[in-house]
Amino acid sequence: MKTNCPIVTDFGLKEKATRILMSYSPIWLRIGLYIVFGGDSLLSDVDVNSDQEVTFLKMIIEKQFFLHAGLAKAYAYNKMVEGLHRPCYYETLGNIVLKRFLLLVIILDRAKCQSSLPLKYGIDGLDGGSPLLFTVESGIKSSHQVIQDFLPSDIMHGEGKLLAHLLILGYKASYEQYLRHAGIMLHDEDGVMIIADDVANGDKELTLCLLWNLFVHLQLPLLFDKTILFEEICKVRGVLVDNSTSFNFSHLEMLFN
């Protein structure tokens, strides 16, 4: 990194870097931070999708990922005055942050590629059980993209093609998250595969089919709760309510059957 460690000293770059790290799914980010830092506070049963969890992870990133208490004390001009450091402090801190980041990315990349977590955490179509590595809302969908966005040229010093340099050093992060990992069918009702060229070339039928699949798998589950809808259907039909049965049907099946 550059000697003044802009990812720490520049508020805008630090906020951007934090957003990039938060593009990881909370459950994966917590696992990665636990491996990097350790500590029982990173082992929790709190709902991984709660606002409390997101706030906690942001605090860990701000207070631990971008700082080093021992280094700050070692480089302090006056231990009674916070924030005044001897030369080379930010350069050394930048090296530490860089090592932490590269370690975090490769840990999550390898763990995701080789994981097999219980089915209750969701199915992403790749390994039959582990959660998505990146959140659905995030524009980042690959380990390469995380590295490129987190370490742009205004942060790194004379690196050029960073990914190529890392590869030479044996650092290879390869995970990519595609639509199919979210359970979206990339084929039409006749089984014809929908590829990028179909959309780029303006194939109306296949593009509409892809949009429909996106709606069914990503948007429809957000529009209504299956359990509540199932209860209403049972009331209309005058049958006993068995909520466990609702999990046997998809959102679309419940609407049309």
C-alpha positions in Angstrom: 0.0 0.0 0.0 1.0 3.6 -0.3 3.0 4.9 2.6 0.3 7.2 4.0 -2.2 4.2 4.1 -5.1 6.1 2.4 -7.5 3.2 3.1 -7.2 4.2 6.8 -6.5 8.0 6.6 -9.0 8.9 3.9 -12.5 8.7 5.3 -14.2 8.2 1.9 -11.8 5.3 0.9 -12.3 3.7 4.3 -16.1 3.8 4.0 -15.9 2.3 0.5 -13.6 -0.5 1.8 -16.0 -1.2 4.6 -18.9 -1.5 2.1 -16.9 -3.9 0.0 -16.2 -6.1 3.0 -19.9 -6.0 4.0 -20.8 -7.4 0.5 -19.9 -10.8 2.0 -22.9 -12.6 3.6 -22.8 -11.9 7.4 -22.4 -15.6 8.3 -19.3 -15.9 6.1 -17.8 -12.6 7.1 -18.1 -13.5 10.8 -16.4 -16.8 10.1 -13.6 -15.1 8.2 -13.1 -12.4 10.9 -13.0 -15.1 13.6 -10.2 -16.9 11.8 -8.2 -13.7 11.3 -8.7 -12.3 14.8 -10.0 -15.0 17.0 -12.1 -14.2 20.1 -15.3 -15.5 21.6 -17.2 -12.3 20.6 -17.1 -13.5 17.0 -18.9 -16.7 18.0 -22.6 -15.9 18.3 -26.1 -17.4 17.9 -27.6 -14.0 16.8 -29.7 -14.0 13.6 -27.1 -13.5 10.9 -29.5 -11.3 8.9 -30.4 -9.0 11.8 -29.5 -5.3 11.9 -27.7 -6.0 15.2 -25.4 -8.5 13.4 -24.6 -6.0 10.6 -23.8 -3.3 13.1 -21.6 -5.6 15.1 -19.6 -6.7 12.0 -19.1 -3.0 10.9 -17.8 -2.2 14.4 -15.3 -5.1 14.2 -14.1 -3.9 10.8 -13.7 -0.3 12.0 -12.2 -1.0 15.4 -10.1 -4.1 14.6 -9.6 -4.6 10.9 -8.4 -1.1 10.1 -6.5 -0.6 13.4 -3.8 -2.3 15.5 -3.7 -1.3 19.2 -0.2 -2.7 19.8 1.2 -0.9 16.8 -0.4 2.4 17.8 1.3 2.1 21.2 4.6 1.2 19.8 4.7 4.2 17.4 3.1 6.7 19.7 5.0 10.0 20.3 3.2 10.4 23.6 1.1 7.6 25.1 -1.0 10.2 26.8 -2.0 11.8 23.5 -4.0 9.6 21.2 -3.5 9.9 17.4 0.1 11.2 17.3 2.5 8.7 15.8 6.1 8.5 14.8 7.1 8.2 11.1 6.4 4.9 9.3 3.3 4.1 11.5 0.8 4.3 8.6 3.1 2.5 6.3 3.4 -0.4 8.8 -0.3 -0.3 9.5 -1.0 -0.4 5.8 1.0 -3.6 5.4 -0.9 -5.2 8.3 -4.3 -4.2 6.8 -3.2 -5.6 3.5 -2.2 -8.9 5.0 -5.5 -9.2 6.9 -7.5 -8.4 3.8 -5.7 -11.0 1.6 -6.0 -13.6 4.3 -9.7 -12.9 4.8 -10.4 -13.1 1.0 -8.5 -16.4 0.5 -10.0 -18.0 3.6 -13.5 -17.3 2.4 -12.7 -18.2 -1.2 -11.3 -21.6 -0.2 -14.0 -22.2 2.4 -16.8 -21.5 0.0 -15.3 -23.6 -2.7 -14.9 -26.6 -0.4 -17.8 -26.1 2.1 -20.7 -28.4 2.8 -22.8 -26.8 5.5 -26.3 -28.1 6.7 -29.1 -27.6 4.3 -31.0 -25.4 6.8 -28.7 -22.6 5.8 -29.9 -22.7 2.2 -29.0 -24.3 -1.1 -27.0 -22.4 -3.6 -26.7 -25.0 -6.3 -22.9 -25.4 -6.0 -22.1 -27.4 -2.9 -25.6 -28.5 -1.8 -25.8 -26.6 1.4 -23.7 -23.5 2.3 -25.1 -20.0 2.1 -24.2 -17.6 -0.7 -20.8 -16.1 -0.2 -22.0 -12.6 -1.3 -25.3 -11.0 -0.4 -28.0 -10.8 -3.0 -28.0 -7.0 -2.8 -24.3 -6.7 -3.4 -22.9 -5.8 -6.9 -19.8 -7.8 -6.0 -20.1 -11.5 -7.0 -16.5 -12.8 -7.2 -13.3 -12.9 -5.1 -11.4 -11.2 -8.0 -13.9 -8.3 -7.9 -13.4 -7.9 -4.1 -9.7 -7.6 -4.5 -9.9 -5.2 -7.4 -12.4 -2.9 -5.7 -10.7 -3.0 -2.3 -7.2 -2.4 -3.7 -7.5 0.2 -6.5 -4.6 2.2 -7.9 -5.2 5.1 -5.6 -4.5 2.8 -2.6 -1.8 0.6 -4.0 1.7 1.8 -5.0 2.9 0.8 -8.4 1.3 -2.6 -8.6 -0.2 -2.5 -12.1 -1.9 -5.8 -12.7 -2.4 -6.7 -9.0 -4.2 -10.0 -9.7 -1.4 -11.2 -12.0 1.2 -10.3 -9.4 -0.7 -12.2 -6.7 -1.0 -15.2 -9.0 2.8 -15.3 -9.5 3.1 -15.4 -5.7 0.8 -18.4 -5.6 -2.3 -16.5 -4.4 -5.2 -17.7 -6.4 -8.8 -16.7 -5.4 -11.2 -18.1 -8.0 -14.8 -18.2 -6.5 -17.5 -16.6 -8.6 -21.2 -16.4 -7.7 -23.6 -16.8 -10.6 -27.4 -16.6 -11.0 -27.6 -20.4 -10.9 -26.3 -20.4 -7.3 -29.4 -18.5 -6.3 -31.5 -21.3 -7.7 -32.5 -19.4 -10.8 -33.2 -21.6 -13.9 -31.0 -20.5 -16.8 -33.2 -22.3 -19.4 -36.6 -21.8 -20.9 -39.7 -24.1 -20.5 -38.4 -26.2 -23.4 -35.0 -26.7 -21.7 -33.1 -24.4 -24.0 -30.1 -22.8 -22.2 -30.2 -19.0 -21.8 -26.7 -17.6 -22.4 -25.2 -14.1 -22.2 -25.3 -13.7 -26.0 -29.1 -14.3 -26.0 -29.6 -11.2 -23.9 -26.9 -9.1 -25.6 -28.4 -10.0 -29.1 -31.9 -9.0 -27.9 -33.6 -12.4 -28.0 -36.9 -11.3 -26.6 -38.4 -14.7 -25.8 -35.3 -16.0 -23.9 -34.7 -12.6 -22.2 -38.3 -12.5 -20.9 -38.0 -16.1 -19.7 -34.8 -15.1 -17.8 -36.6 -12.1 -16.2 -39.5 -14.3 -15.3 -37.2 -16.8 -13.6 -35.5 -13.9 -11.7 -38.9 -12.7 -10.5 -40.1 -16.2 -9.4 -36.9 -17.0 -7.5 -35.8 -13.7 -6.1 -38.8 -11.3 -6.0 -41.8 -13.5 -5.4 -40.6 -14.8 -2.0 -40.4 -11.2 -0.8 -44.0 -10.3 -1.8 -45.8 -12.7 0.6 -45.2 -15.2 3.4 -45.9 -18.8 2.4 -47.2 -19.7 5.8 -49.7 -16.9 5.9 -50.9 -17.6 2.4 -51.3 -21.3 3.1 -53.4 -20.5 6.2 -55.7 -18.3 4.0 -56.0 -21.0 1.4 -57.0 -23.6 4.0 -59.6 -21.2 5.4 -61.1 -20.6 2.0 -61.2 -24.4 1.2 -62.4 -25.2 4.7 -59.7 -27.6 5.6 -57.5 -28.0 8.7 -54.3 -26.0 8.7 -51.0 -27.9 8.8 -48.3 -25.3 8.4 -45.6 -27.9 7.9 -47.3 -28.8 4.6 -46.6 -25.3 3.2 -42.9 -26.0 3.0 -43.6 -28.8 0.4 -44.7 -26.2 -2.1 -42.9 -23.3 -3.8 -44.4 -19.8 -3.8 -45.5 -20.2 -7.4 -47.1 -23.6 -6.8 -49.2 -22.1 -4.0 -50.4 -19.3 -6.2 -51.5 -21.5 -9.1 -52.6 -24.7 -7.5 
